[in-house]
Amino acid sequence: MRTRLLVTALLIVAWGSTFTSIKVALEGCPPMVLAATRCLVGGALLALVAAAARRPLRLRGSLGPYAALTLLNVVGFFGLQVLAIDHLDSGYASLLLYLQPVVTVLLARPFLGDPLGPARVLGALTAFTGVAVVSLRHEGEVSSYGVALGVATAVCWSLGTITVKRTAPRVEPLWAVALPLVAGGVLLAVAAALTGTDGLDLTPRVGVGIVWTTLVGTALAWLLWMHLVTTGEVGRVAVSIFLVPVVAVLLGWALLDEQLGWPLAAGTLLVCAGVYAVNRWPGRGATEPLS
């Protein structure tokens, strides 16, 4: 039990700290270059682990789900995520992106036939109220473009999750992460080549941000997640996801001097409460986190 709690805590810190490391990396690394590097290196490391563990790839009959994961949960999520964080404080971006479980629950009603129920509706309203509280406090200071990117990121993540659940792929979980990351990383690398590398300045600080984002926020985080899945703790981790924005907000305040006032604190608590509520009673639309 202690080991599982420790792994869960490490996973939450890994996901939460990724928002801070991305913000640091973006100080000298163009968004698409960062996204491509993260996906290619992180995905390659996970593929090596999967191959070393002799996990079956099972491509036959699963190309559709793999393509959906690549386009929505990698190109859409990881690509838009770095752009959103580039235009917003890392803590505020985490609140927008972690509306994903709420959006997934709402979309699961028409796409998967999942019942909403009063607890889920209340959770969704609570989470959206939290974002509104933070947004109103920062009115005129927050990039509307960044907010739109953050919301689009959450929606892409949600649609990817629902698409995969609708097709019910029989794929090995570790390959279902590694292969889309590598394939999506190639597409993001093409985008990076097309947009150019102007502004690339690999200082030691930026290098640390890139390495942390890639190794801790991607490879290590997903290995920790898979460990918890294989030990039967996925439900508890899904509920614990509400703590990720708390870590992101606190690290943004402590390490990046991002503003931490009562509106952000109150909004964070509301978002976390909403995410906890919708994950506390999961259906088929329950989410598997990516950060």
Protein Blocks (a to p, Z undefined) as FASTA:
>chain_A
ZZmmmmmmmmmmmmmmmmmmmmmmmmmpcfklmmmmmmmmmmmmmmmmmmmnopafklgo
plmmmmmmmmmmmmmmmmmmmmmmmmpcfklmmmmmmmmmmmmmmmmmmmnopafbjmlm
mmmmmmmmmmmmmmmmmgojacfklmmmmmmmmmmmmmmmmmmmmnopabdfklmmmmmm
mmmmmmmmmmmmmnopehiacdfklmmmmmmmmmmmmmmmmmmmmmmmmnopmmmmmmmm
mmmmmmmmmmmmmmnopacdfklmmmmmmmmmmmmmmmmmccfkbccddZZ
